[in-house]
Amino acid sequence: MKRSIVLIASLIMFVSSFLVSVSSYAAGIDIGPSNEKELEDWMNQFFNQNEIKEMNIPGAAVVVVKDGKVLLKKGYGYANQEKKIPVDPNQTVFRVASVSKAFTATAVMQLVEQGKIQLNGDVNNYLDVVKIKNPFPQFVTPKHLLTHTTGFHTEVMKPEDIQMDVTKFSPLKDYVKERLPKVTRQPGESYMYDNYASTLQGYLVEKISGMPFEEYMKKNIFGPLRMKNSDFALAPAMQEQLATGYDEQGNPMQPYTIIPTVNPAGSMNTTAEDMAKYMIAYLNGGTYENERILKNETIEEMNQYHSAIHPKFPDTGYGLENVSFQSANGQYVIGKGGDLPDFSSAIWFLPKHKLGIFLTYNKQSTTDLRQEFFKKFMDHYYPHKKEEPKYMRAPKEELKRFEGEYMDLRTRFLITKITALDNGELLAEDGVLGIKSKLKQLDPLLFVDEQGRKLAFKEDKNHTIPYLKYVNISSYAEKSKLPYYKDVTKKNPYANHIRYTQLLELTKNRTGKFQPNKPITRAEMAFMTARSLAQLNVSFPEKSVLFNDIPNHYWAKKEIEIAVNLGIMKGSTEKNFSPEESVSRQEAAVILINMMKILNPGLKEGNAKLKDKVDSWAEQAVKTVVTLELYGPEVTKYRDGAVRYYAKRNMTHQEAAAMITRAFYKGFGK
């Protein structure tokens, strides 16, 4: 009898334990990696997949921590491919680029804890060399800097910010002063990923602490965490441990620094071993081996998203952001990614599971290993049964308030056109090529397309829609209020191209009439190409051009000088530019290809078959333009694949619009 009771009790305990395990799994509790051997086997299998090998990543380091300990820390491939030096997760140093921002934010929050920075105070109270000029009633706060909601004008990394002379030092203070952007939107109103905002955070740390930024980081973060191979400065000793970086083509790059040399937004160098220590501290309430860098309540605050266009589509927190893309499988994830020309990195935290992951590799590639890695990791360790969502079917009239053209705040040439459909859906089209996606409504301000990508709108206090977030998750896109040209109808086959150039300010007149069939002049061509390069953050030489006929050319003088200085255009004679002279289609092809080669010196020449005669000086440029299909409907195509380009005709305004806008969407030959 007693034995039967014991067996029944054991059975009840087993069933109860099984049910608890099942319910815990369903609730997302106690799942994820736990067995070190199984995790290593999975990681080995991942890096040995053919599709991963085809990415030609020279070397990578990965570390996974959970519940305060390292589950896996491993290197794959080579730190230097030519010398066959393997990646050592304890010693090989990688540039982590924008992952640096998480550490800079940690330093800011230390000063917040000490009462030296007020999150909602005026940033100008902490500045000396510069003061932010702001036309809006809301001042810029440290919280705005942390959440990238300052309203600053776009400021992205420029080619000249890569400094090949590693002995040259560019001070943080000088950079902050010289690059201070304008405030062009109400602070706190919109999100735009912003390197300058993070750089300015570092300058606040430097000024308030009274010590150089890199020294503060060593004393208050790297030191306590025993991160002995981490620094924001690339010292000679660290250069010896630095992995060789490789460009997209797999060519090794020589060591370099970025401007400023100590850059709070992106110059941190570290190892996988050191990153494990930071992740453990972060997931352990700010403590690592009895050393505390932050209070637990501060970590809890950093774990939250403090900017979100929609609760289900968050933007960023303090130093960390929404990097889970569409692969979080219902889990709460916050993290940070980073890229430089030869390195890519990412850090992910799943706070509820006390789990942290860091991945870094010595190549920047258009095919993103990080996305593939995170998706497969989550599918394996945190599987999620997808349920068919319940869609709304709002009337078309109700959806019309979303209609319009939205320009990305950070990458201006990304333009999304939204149209309401009859079936309760929206149509999203890109600005030029008309690539379309249909979106179904999940709730009043949230939609999802066929690929599962979310689109969210922001509604203001007047119930109008000023912003959306969709194509670029690093930035909102702002609805344009610019009226259409009066002489361009929607039936015009060039209408989208013309509108695109209008929105990007590539034309002399942004309102009124476009004169689509009027021949474009040399001044207008210079204006269009120079403005296009400005949209792509190309720097311009400041040098006057001595032509007799441009000093008083009030609206295009600067652009003409840029086009000539960059070798895009030449004068019609030694002394004159002839700004009002018409441009032939073959000359326009030469100008465009000259511009594209500035952006991509390795641009491949085209070999298109032409039906019309082209002058020898323009033939190769025309062939390349035709090969890349940088034209509108004006050309004639033949069954044998040949094209009549009409090279010696004058190029019209609308044809130039088609040529330049298609170049944008062809990546300017990249």
SENUTI-231493 format. One record per residue (C-alpha): residue in three letters; x negated, z, y. Coordinates in steps of 0.25 Angstrom, whole numbers, m for minus. Each point is the difference from the previous one (the first is absolute). Layout:
! SENUTI-231493
  resn     c1     c3     c2
   ALA      X      Z      Y
...
END
This chain:
! SENUTI-231493
  resn     c1     c3     c2
   MET      0      0      0
   LYS    m11      4     10
   ARG     m8    m13     m4
   SER     13     m8      3
   ILE      2      7     14
   VAL    m15     m3      3
   LEU      1    m15     m4
   ILE     13     m1      8
   ALA     m7      6     12
   SER    m12     m9     m1
   LEU      9    m12     m1
   ILE      8      5     13
   MET    m14      2      7
   PHE     m4    m14     m5
   VAL     12     m7      5
   SER      0      8     13
   SER    m14     m4      2
   PHE      3    m15     m3
   LEU     12      0     10
   VAL     m9      6     11
   SER    m11    m10     m2
   VAL     11    m12      0
   SER      6      6     13
   SER    m13      2      6
   TYR     m4    m14     m3
   ALA     12     m5      6
   ALA     m2      9     13
   GLY    m14     m5      1
   ILE     m6     14     m3
   ASP    m13      2     m9
   ILE     m2    m15     m2
   GLY    m12     m8      3
   PRO    m14      0     m5
   SER     m4     12     m7
   ASN     m9     m4    m11
   GLU    m14     m4      5
   LYS     m3     m9    m12
   GLU     13     m7      1
   LEU     m2     m2     15
   GLU    m14     m6     m2
   ASP      5     m9    m11
   TRP     11     m5      9
   MET    m10     m2     12
   ASN    m10     m8     m9
   GLN     11     m8     m5
   PHE      5     m3     14
   PHE    m14     m5      5
   ASN     m2     m8    m12
   GLN     13     m9      2
   ASN     m3    m14      2
   GLU      8     m1     13
   ILE     m8     12      6
   LYS    m13     m7     m5
   GLU      4    m13      7
   MET      0      8     13
   ASN    m15      0     m1
   ILE     m1     14      6
   PRO    m15      3     m1
   GLY      1     15     m2
   ALA     11     12      2
   ALA      1     15     m1
   VAL     12      7     m3
   VAL      4     15     m1
   VAL     13      7     m4
   VAL      2     15      3
   LYS     12      8     m5
   ASP      3     15      1
   GLY    m13      3      7
   LYS    m10     m7    m10
   VAL     m6    m13     m2
   LEU      7     m8    m11
   LEU     m8    m12      1
   LYS    m12     m5      9
   LYS     m7    m13     m4
   GLY     m7    m12      5
   TYR      2    m14     m5
   GLY     m9    m12      3
   TYR    m11     m1      9
   ALA     m4      6     13
   ASN    m10    m11      2
   GLN      4    m12     m9
   GLU    m13     m8      2
   LYS     m9     12     m4
   LYS     10      5    m11
   ILE      1     14      6
   PRO     12      6     m6
   VAL     11      8      8
   ASP     m3     15     m1
   PRO     12      8      5
   ASN     m8     12      4
   GLN    m11     m8      8
   THR      5    m14      4
   VAL      5      0     14
   PHE     11     m9      4
   ARG      6     m3     14
   VAL     14      5      0
   ALA      4     m6     13
   SER     14      5      5
   VAL      1     11    m11
   SER     m9      6     11
   LYS     13      2      8
   ALA      4     11    m10
   PHE    m12      8      3
   THR      1     m2     15
   ALA     14      5     m1
   THR     m4     12     m8
   ALA    m10      4     11
   VAL     11     m2     11
   MET      9     10     m8
   GLN    m11     10     m1
   LEU      0      0     15
   VAL     15      1      0
   GLU     m1     12     m8
   GLN     m9      7      9
   GLY      9     m3     12
   LYS    m10     m9      7
   ILE      9    m13     m2
   GLN     15      0      3
   LEU      6    m11     m9
   ASN     11     m2     11
   GLY     m9      1     12
   ASP     m5    m11      9
   VAL    m12     m6     m5
   ASN     m5     m2     14
   ASN     m2     15      1
   TYR    m12     m1    m10
   LEU     m7    m13      5
   ASP    m11     m1     10
   VAL     m6    m14      1
   VAL     14     m7     m1
   LYS     14      3      3
   ILE     11     m8     m7
   LYS      8     m8     10
   ASN     15      1     m4
   PRO     12     m6      7
   PHE     10      7     m9
   PRO      5     14      3
   GLN     m4      5    m14
   PHE    m15      4      0
   VAL     m9     m4    m12
   THR     m2     12     m9
   PRO    m10      4    m11
   LYS     12     m1    m10
   HIS      2    m15      5
   LEU    m15     m2     m3
   LEU      1      5    m14
   THR     13     m8     m3
   HIS     m4    m12      7
   THR     12      0      9
   THR     m8      0     13
   GLY      6    m13      6
   PHE    m14     m5      2
   HIS     m2    m16      0
   THR     m6     m6    m12
   GLU    m14      4     m3
   VAL     m6     m5    m12
   MET    m15     m2     m5
   LYS     m7    m11      6
   PRO    m11     m8     m7
   GLU    m11      5     10
   ASP      4     14     m4
   ILE     m9     m2    m13
   GLN    m14      3      5
   MET    m11     m6     m9
   ASP    m11      8      7
   VAL      2     13     m7
   THR    m10      7      9
   LYS      9     m3     12
   PHE      8     12      5
   SER     14     m2      7
   PRO      5     13      5
   LEU     15      4     m3
   LYS      2      4     15
   ASP     m4    m14      5
   TYR     10     m6    m10
   VAL     11      9      4
   LYS     m2     m3     14
   GLU     m2    m15     m1
   ARG     11     m3    m10
   LEU     11      8      5
   PRO     13     m8     m2
   LYS     13     m1      9
   VAL     12      8     m4
   THR     10    m11     m1
   ARG     12      7     m8
   GLN      6     14      2
   PRO     m9     10     m8
   GLY      7      5    m12
   GLU     10    m12     m1
   SER     m8    m10    m10
   TYR    m10      1    m10
   MET    m13     m9      0
   TYR    m12      3     m9
   ASP    m11      2     11
   ASN    m15      2     m2
   TYR     m2      4     15
   ALA     10     11     m2
   SER     m8      6    m12
   THR    m13     m2      8
   LEU      6      7     12
   GLN      3     12    m10
   GLY    m14      1     m3
   TYR     m4      0     14
   LEU      9     11      3
   VAL     m7      8    m12
   GLU    m13     m3      6
   LYS      4      4     14
   ILE      8     13     m3
   SER    m10      5    m11
   GLY    m12     m3      9
   MET     m8     m7    m11
   PRO     m2    m14     m4
   PHE     11     m5     m9
   GLU     m9     m2    m12
   GLU     m6     14      1
   TYR     14      6      1
   MET      4     m7    m13
   LYS    m13      5     m7
   LYS      2     14      5
   ASN     15      2     m2
   ILE      4    m10    m11
   PHE    m11     m6     m8
   GLY     m8     13      0
   PRO     11     10     m5
   LEU      4    m10    m11
   ARG    m15     m3     m4
   MET      2    m14      2
   LYS    m15     m3      1
   ASN      0    m15     m1
   SER     10     m2     11
   ASP     m2     m3     15
   PHE      6     m8     11
   ALA    m14     m5      4
   LEU     m8    m10     m9
   ALA    m13      8      0
   PRO    m12     m7     m7
   ALA      1      9    m12
   MET     14     m3     m2
   GLN     m3    m15      1
   GLU     m8      1    m12
   GLN     12      5     m8
   LEU     10    m10      6
   ALA      6    m10     m9
   THR     m3    m14      4
   GLY     13     m6      6
   TYR      5    m14     m4
   ASP      8    m10      8
   GLU     12     m7     m5
   GLN     m8    m11     m6
   GLY     m9     10     m8
   ASN    m12     m1     10
   PRO     m8     13      2
   MET      1      5     14
   GLN    m12      7      7
   PRO      2     14      6
   TYR      7      1     13
   THR      7     10      9
   ILE     13     m1      8
   ILE      3      3     14
   PRO      0     11      4
   THR    m11      4    m10
   VAL      7     13     m3
   ASN     14     m5     m1
   PRO     11     11     m3
   ALA      9    m12     m4
   GLY     m9     m6    m11
   SER    m15      3     m1
   MET      1     11    m11
   ASN     m9     m2    m12
   THR      2      8    m13
   THR     m1      1    m15
   ALA     11      1    m10
   GLU     m5     14     m4
   ASP      1      5     15
   MET     14     m6      1
   ALA      4      8    m12
   LYS     m3     13      8
   TYR      8     m4     12
   MET     12     m4     m9
   ILE     m1     13     m7
   ALA      0      8     13
   TYR     12     m8      5
   LEU      8      2    m12
   ASN     m4     15     m1
   GLY      6      4     14
   GLY    m13     m3      7
   THR    m10      8     m9
   TYR    m11     m5     m9
   GLU     m8     11     m7
   ASN      4     11      9
   GLU     m4     m8     12
   ARG     12     m3      9
   ILE      1    m12     10
   LEU     15      1      3
   LYS     11      9     m1
   ASN     11     m3    m11
   GLU     11     m2     10
   THR     m9    m10      8
   ILE     m2     m8    m14
   GLU     15      1     m2
   GLU      2     m6     14
   MET    m10    m11     m3
   ASN      7     m3    m13
   GLN     13     m4      8
   TYR      3    m14      6
   HIS      1      3     15
   SER      4    m15      4
   ALA     10     m8     m8
   ILE      8    m12      4
   HIS     10      5    m11
   PRO     m1     12     m9
   LYS     m2     m9    m12
   PHE    m10     m8      7
   PRO    m10      9      6
   ASP    m12     m4      9
   THR    m10     11      1
   GLY     m4     15      1
   TYR    m12      6      6
   GLY    m12     m8     m5
   LEU      8     m5    m13
   GLU     10    m11     m1
   ASN     10     m7     m9
   VAL    m10     m8     m9
   SER      9      0    m12
   PHE      6    m14      3
   GLN     11     m2    m10
   SER     m7      7    m12
   ALA      3     15      2
   ASN     10      0    m11
   GLY      9     10      7
   GLN    m12     10      2
   TYR     m4      6     14
   VAL    m14     m7      3
   ILE     m8      1     13
   GLY    m14     m6      2
   LYS     m9     m9      7
   GLY     m7    m13     m2
   GLY    m12     m6      7
   ASP     m7    m13      1
   LEU    m13     m6      6
   PRO     m6    m14     m2
   ASP     m7      5    m13
   PHE      7     12     m5
   SER     14      5     m3
   SER      5     14     m4
   ALA     13      8     m1
   ILE      4     14     m2
   TRP     14      5     m6
   PHE      6     13     m1
   LEU     12      5     m8
   PRO      1     14      6
   LYS     12      4     m9
   HIS     m9     m3    m12
   LYS    m13      6      6
   LEU     m6    m14     m3
   GLY    m10     m8      8
   ILE     m6    m14     m3
   PHE    m12     m7      8
   LEU     m4    m14     m3
   THR    m11     m7      7
   TYR     m8    m13     m2
   ASN    m11     m9      7
   LYS      8    m12      3
   GLN     12     m4      9
   SER      9    m10     m7
   THR     13     m7      4
   THR      4      4    m14
   ASP      2     15      1
   LEU     m5      8    m12
   ARG      6     13      6
   GLN     14     m5     m1
   GLU     m1     m5    m14
   PHE     m7     14     m4
   PHE     10      9      7
   LYS     12     m8     m6
   LYS     m5      1    m14
   PHE     m5     14      1
   MET     14      4      5
   ASP      7     m8    m11
   HIS     m8      6    m11
   TYR      0     15      5
   TYR     13      1      8
   PRO      9    m10     m6
   HIS     13     m2      7
   LYS     13     m6     m5
   LYS      5     m9     11
   GLU     15      0      3
   GLU      7    m11      6
   PRO      3      5     14
   LYS     14      0      7
   TYR      0    m10     11
   MET      9      0     12
   ARG      8    m12      4
   ALA      1      1     15
   PRO      8    m11      8
   LYS     m9    m11      6
   GLU      5      4     14
   GLU     m6     14     m3
   LEU    m13     m6     m4
   LYS     m2     m9     12
   ARG     m6     12      8
   PHE    m13     m2     m9
   GLU     m1    m15      3
   GLY    m12     m4      8
   GLU    m15     m3      0
   TYR     m9     12     m3
   MET    m15     m1      4
   ASP    m10      9     m7
   LEU     m6     10     10
   ARG    m14      0     m7
   THR     m1    m15     m5
   ARG      8     m7     10
   PHE      1    m14     m7
   LEU      8      7    m11
   ILE     14     m3      4
   THR     13      3     m8
   LYS     13     m7      3
   ILE     12      7     m4
   THR     14     m6     m2
   ALA     13      6     m5
   LEU      7     m7    m12
   ASP     14      0     m5
   ASN     m2      8    m12
   GLY     m4     13      6
   GLU    m15     m4     m1
   LEU    m11     m4     10
   LEU     m9    m11      0
   ALA    m15      2      4
   GLU     m9    m12      3
   ASP    m14     m1      5
   GLY     m2     m5     14
   VAL     m5    m14     m3
   LEU      1     m5    m15
   GLY     13      5     m3
   ILE     m3      8    m12
   LYS     13      7     m3
   SER      4     13     m7
   LYS     14      6     m1
   LEU      2     15      1
   LYS     11      9     m5
   GLN      4     12      8
   LEU     m3     14     m6
   ASP      5      8     12
   PRO      4     m3     14
   LEU    m15     m2      5
   LEU     m7     m3    m14
   PHE     m1    m13     m8
   VAL     m7     m5    m11
   ASP     m4    m14     m4
   GLU     m1     m7    m14
   GLN    m15      5     m2
   GLY      4     14      2
   ARG     m6      1     14
   LYS      7      9     10
   LEU      4     m4     14
   ALA      5     10     10
   PHE      5      0     14
   LYS     m2     10     11
   GLU     13      3      8
   ASP     m2      6     14
   LYS     10      9      8
   ASN      8    m12      5
   HIS      2     m4    m15
   THR     m8    m13      3
   ILE    m11     m4    m10
   PRO    m14     m1      7
   TYR     m9      0    m12
   LEU     m1     m3    m15
   LYS    m11      2    m11
   TYR     m1    m10    m11
   VAL    m12    m10     m2
   ASN    m10     10      5
   ILE      1     14     m4
   SER    m11      4     10
   SER      9     m3     12
   TYR     14     m2      5
   ALA      4    m14      6
   GLU      7      0     13
   LYS     12     m8      3
   SER     m2    m11     10
   LYS      9     m1     13
   LEU     m7    m13      4
   PRO     11    m11      3
   TYR     m2    m14     m7
   TYR     m5    m12      8
   LYS     12     m7      6
   ASP     m5    m14     m4
   VAL     m2      3    m15
   THR     12      0     m9
   LYS      1      6    m14
   LYS      1    m14     m6
   ASN    m14     m3      5
   PRO     m9     m1    m13
   TYR    m11      7      8
   ALA      9     11      5
   ASN     m6     11     m8
   HIS    m14     m4      4
   ILE      3     m1     14
   ARG      7     14      0
   TYR    m12      5     m7
   THR    m10     m4     11
   GLN     10      5     10
   LEU      0     14     m6
   LEU    m15      0     m1
   GLU     m2     m4     14
   LEU     m8    m12     m4
   THR      7     m9     10
   LYS     m1     m1     16
   ASN     15      3      2
   ARG      7     11     m9
   THR     13     m3      6
   GLY      8    m11      6
   LYS     m4    m14     m6
   PHE    m10     m4    m11
   GLN      1    m15      2
   PRO     m2     m2    m15
   ASN     m3    m15      1
   LYS    m10      1     12
   PRO    m15     m3     m4
   ILE     m8     12      0
   THR    m12      1     10
   ARG    m14      4     m2
   ALA      3     13      8
   GLU     12      3     m8
   MET     m8     m2    m13
   ALA    m11      9      5
   PHE     11     11      3
   MET      6     m1    m13
   THR    m13      1     m8
   ALA     m6     11      8
   ARG     13      8     m1
   SER      1     m2    m15
   LEU    m14      5     m2
   ALA      4     12      9
   GLN     11      3    m10
   LEU    m10      1    m11
   ASN     m9      9      8
   VAL    m12    m10      2
   SER     m9      5     11
   PHE     m3    m10     11
   PRO    m13     m2      8
   GLU      1      3     14
   LYS     m7    m12      7
   SER      5     m9     11
   VAL      1    m15     m3
   LEU     m5     m9     11
   PHE     10    m11      1
   ASN      4     m5     13
   ASP     15     m1     m3
   ILE      3     14     m6
   PRO     m4     11     10
   ASN     14     m1      6
   HIS      8     m2    m13
   TYR      7     13      2
   TRP      8      1    m13
   ALA    m11     m5    m11
   LYS    m13      1      7
   LYS     m4     12     m9
   GLU      5     m7    m13
   ILE     m7    m13      4
   GLU    m13      8      1
   ILE      2      7    m13
   ALA      3    m13     m7
   VAL    m13     m6      5
   ASN     m9     12     m2
   LEU      5      1    m14
   GLY     m3    m15     m3
   ILE     15     m3     m2
   MET      1    m10     11
   LYS    m10     m8      9
   GLY      1     m5     14
   SER      5    m15      1
   THR    m13     m2      8
   GLU    m12      8      3
   LYS      7      5     13
   ASN     15      0     m3
   PHE      9      6    m10
   SER     12     m9      4
   PRO     10     11     m3
   GLU     13     m9      3
   GLU     m5    m11     m9
   SER      9     m2    m13
   VAL     m6      3    m14
   SER      1    m10    m11
   ARG      4      5    m14
   GLN    m14     m3     m5
   GLU     m7      8     11
   ALA     10     12     m3
   ALA     m4     m1    m14
   VAL    m15      2      4
   ILE      4     12      9
   LEU      8      7    m11
   ILE    m11     m2    m10
   ASN    m11      5     10
   MET      9     13      2
   MET      2      2    m15
   LYS    m15     m1     m3
   ILE     m2     12     10
   LEU      9      8     m9
   ASN     m5     m6    m13
   PRO    m14     m6      1
   GLY      1     m4    m15
   LEU     13     m9      2
   LYS      1    m11    m10
   GLU      1    m14      5
   GLY     12     m8     m4
   ASN      0    m13     m7
   ALA     14     m5      3
   LYS      3    m15     m1
   LEU      4     m5     14
   LYS      8    m13      2
   ASP     m4     m1     15
   LYS    m13     m2      7
   VAL     m7     12      6
   ASP    m12      0      8
   SER    m13      4     m7
   TRP     m2     12      8
   ALA     14      6     m4
   GLU      1     m6    m14
   GLN     m4     13     m8
   ALA      8      9      9
   VAL     13     m8     m2
   LYS     m3     m1    m15
   THR     m1     15      0
   VAL     13      2      8
   VAL      7     m9     m9
   THR     m5      7    m13
   LEU      4     13      6
   GLU     14     m6      4
   LEU     m2      5     14
   TYR     11     m9      6
   GLY     15     m1      2
   PRO     10    m11     m4
   GLU     m6    m10      9
   VAL    m10     m5    m11
   THR      4    m11    m10
   LYS     m3      3    m15
   TYR     m2    m11    m11
   ARG      2      0    m15
   ASP    m15     m1     m2
   GLY     m2     13      7
   ALA     m6     m7     13
   VAL      5      5     13
   ARG      2     m7     13
   TYR     m5     10     11
   TYR      2     m9     12
   ALA    m14      5      5
   LYS      0     m8     13
   ARG     13      4      5
   ASN      1     11     11
   MET      4     14     m7
   THR     13      5      6
   HIS      3     15      3
   GLN      8      1    m13
   GLU    m10     m6     m9
   ALA    m11      9      5
   ALA     10     12     m2
   ALA      1     m5    m15
   MET    m15     m1     m1
   ILE     m4     13      5
   THR     11      8     m7
   ARG     m3     m6    m13
   ALA    m14      4      2
   PHE      4     14      2
   TYR      7      0    m14
   LYS    m11     m7     m7
   GLY     m9     12      4
   PHE     m8    m10      9
   GLY     m6     m6    m12
   LYS     m4     14     m7
END
